[in-house]
Every structure is written in C-alpha cells, then in structure tokens.
C-alpha cells in the first residue's frame, strides 16, 4: 500500500501520540489502497490545536474517536401507547439501532394524567403516553435495561420519569449502577423556547440539582442533564446563539449544583449536551468543535475542576426538524444526510436522523428505517470513520471555529452582565434574541434571499400525495380507562402515604428523589405527583417579552 504523508509525524508532541494511536487501533486505507494514519496534522498545528482526547478537546474528546468506538445510533421514537412504542423500539433495534431515545407526549412532559382536561387532544400525539409504572413496564417490555442505553427527552417531569426507569429496572432485576442513559432535564431552555414547563425556575433548579446528587451516589452511568441548544435552534436562533445560550445554561446548572454544596468533579463528568445540525455544512462542523473548546475553557476558569472529564463536552446531535418541508418531502432525506454528516465530522457522540415525513406527521416505520440507514451508510460506507477529526487543521474550518467561539463568548459575557442564564431568561433576553433571529430567517425565505428547494424555488405542480402516520383519537379514552383501573386496584393506603411523604419532602430541604421513587412504586400517577409538588412549588405562567 502507498502511505498518505503526515507532515507533523516527527513533531515532539504529535509523533509519540500518533504512534500510540496506531498501536491502539491500527490504520485504515482508502478503496484505492492508500494507507491512512488515524489522525493528521500539518507542522506546528498539534501545538496550536491540541491533540484529540486532550483538553480543551477541540479535535475530539477521545484520542481515537470513531476508530475506537463509533457514535451511538439513537433514533428518537415515541407515539400513541406504550405498547405501540415498544413495538417501534424493537423494530429499530432489530434494524441496527444501538441506543433508545424516547419521545413523550405533551401531557407526560408537563405532568398531567390522560384524564386531565388539559390533556384533551394531546394524549399520544407527539410522543408516548406514560402516566404510571404500568405504562413504563409496558414501554420497556422485553428490553433488558441492563444492556441498552436509553435517552429520555423529558424536562419538567424528568425526576418522575427517572424514578419510573429505576423502578422498571428493579422489577427486571437490574441494579441501579448498571442502568445507563440520559435524561434531558434541562428546564432553562423550556422557559426560553419550548414551553413544556410546570414549576417556576427556582424549584425546577432544585429538582435538577437533586438529580445531580442522587445520580452521583446511585446512578453512575446516567447522564443527569442534556443541556439542549436543539430546541432554541428549532425556535429560530442562529448557530452562534445556539452555542452561547447552551453553554451559558450549562454553566448555570454547574453553578447551581456548586452553590448546593456539590463538588464539581462529583457531577460535572455526567453532564451532556444536545445540539442541532442545520443545513450550513461548514458552520455546523465549526460550531461543534467550538463548543468543546469553549466549554472546557469556561469550566476550567470558573470552577477549577481536578478531573479532566469535568471539562469534557459530550454531545448528542439531532438533524434539524425546522428545515424539513411538507413540499417535496423526499428532499428532506438529502437535507438530513448533509446535516448528519456535519454532526459526524464535528465529533458527535450520538446521533438521531430525522425522517423525511416529519414535516407532515410522526415518522412511519419505512421512513424511520430510511433515516436509520442514512446513519449506517455514513458509518460503514462513506469512510468518515477512518480518520480522527478529518477536517481539523483546514484554514477555513479553523478560522470559522475561532469566529464562532469569539461571537458566542461575546453573548455569554452579555448574559453574565445580566446576572446569568436564569436571570437573562426571566428578563426575556434569550426570547427576544431568538424571536429576532427567527423573524429575520423567515423574511429571508419570503423575499427569496434564502433558498429553500421545493418551497420558494424549484416548485412542482400536482405533487403526489404522501402517506403519513395517523394517531387514533380513541387512544385518550383507552388511556383514561387504564389509569382509572390503576387507581382503583392499587393499595390506596400505600399510595396516600407515599404522597404524604412527598409533600413533607417538598416543604423541606430533603432530596426529593427517594420520595418520588416511593410514589411511582406505589402506582401513584405522574399527574398526582406533579399536583402534589405544585401545591408547594406553584405553577409557572409564561410572560410576554415582545
């Protein structure tokens, strides 16, 4: 085979690193037989850019990245009933998915039972309906929680869903230390952009830091928060704003936990992040690289951790739902491929690829499989896993990375001036910035300065109708009947006692997780738990910021 030259291979820092990586994972070659080194640098770059696996992690959080372990294929799924979603989980796992990612319906996300008037019209519509331990048992029926990692997109009610997951693990005989996964648990972005909040900010932050504390003691393999820029980007913010707001929110969670008295190295290594992958290929790659360096730099300067894992920004990526179009939906498969490739070249740890029909409905099984195959083709056929940080060192990439980091840092400084992320959101700063960016973006589509293929250019007449997945409205009736059966058949005394203990804990400074876990194991519903907490915490009402 012919070797591809590696100009920096004789440098004092890079040469020994390269030799070690070669020994650890070997080398790959191109289809033409050209032998590849696992990582490349031009002379002088290793000192400037750092090495993969070394803080501030510009070139990746692991020395070998995908050569050592590919990203986790984690397709987001959840609709209708627990039984229907369990079937979709099994379908995806059978087709090669490597991790579960759970979408919950809006009542579950906000802590309302299916029979609550506020749940009318929403049960099972944008995710799976989970109200009790029975639903959670059915959701993971036949799926061994000790050997699969599960992500749950849940925020206001994250503690309840984590308790339900632990309770199912117990019934399966799985130790808490063997459970692995991620709960989103990021309430600040809900106030800023998404809206599935239940309680005011201060008690919500208490719930989050309670989870940090209990997970450090009992759930060592669980990521206790997934700080999400995704939803703020979906609401219309720019890549710079997504980067700045996400990092600022993450810093706020670290500060809240430190103020609580938790040592930073006790919880920071289990903080994860969640980013959007949009259409501008190079800006997205640069954004992901800048995020790692910016997080490591700011955490080090503000909290001085001893464990380098506390500086490590690990992230999941989802392709951009807001870029999908109802017109010519087959074009969405191309958009998703470009976005997924940007996430991989940016160094993501796990990835969800949207289905082509998601501008019209929840994904059909066939569309979900195509989205899954998109990742598998990238992983196994494209060659992008053959080299660590393959675009690193390119002048355009490095300049764009520096520019994104500088612009995001300027926004973070402004957020700090206001008093931090929570105060900036309460003051409407995030919301106003997102609204302005979203308005400008929409205007650019309407005036044609930003092209959306199939929408404002290259339209076709008489499009062929597209089959979409429908959700039966009768699901709410079935869920109401189910939850009423649970309430009538459970041990009433045990359920009432557990709610009384939760009420006592809420009015104290005790960690709330043990009381919530007792409730779910006594078949208390998510609505009953949240109503109990609301009596102490109150309910948050959105404030206009226009």
Secondary structure, 3 states (H helix, E strand, C coil): CEECCCCCCCCHHHHHHHHHHHHHHCCEECCCCEEECCECCCCCHHHHHCCCCCCCCCCCCCCCHHHHCCCEECCEECCCCHHHHHHHHHHHHHCCCCCEEEEECHHHHHCCCCCCHHHCCCCCCCCECCCCHHHHHHHCCCCCCCCCCEEEECCCCHHHHHHHHHHHHHHHCCCHHHCCEEECCCCHHHHHHHCCCCCCHHHHHHHHHHHHHHHHHHCCCEECEEEECHHHHHCCCCHHHHHHHHHHHHHHHHHHHHHHCCCHHHHHHHEEEEEEECCCHHHHHHHHHHHHHHHHHHHHHHHCCCCHHHHCCEEEEEECHHHCCCCCCCHHHHHHHHHHHHHHHCCCCEEECCCCCCCCCCCCHHHHHHHHHHHHHHHHHCCCCCCECCCCCCHHHHHHHHHHHHHHHHHHHHHHHHCCHHHHHHCCHHHHHHHHHHHHHHHHHHCCCCCCECCCECCCCCCCCCCCCCCCCCHHHHHHHHHHHHHHHCCHHHHHHHHHHHHHHHCCCCCCHHHHHHHHHCCCCHHHHHHHHHHHHCCCCCCCCC
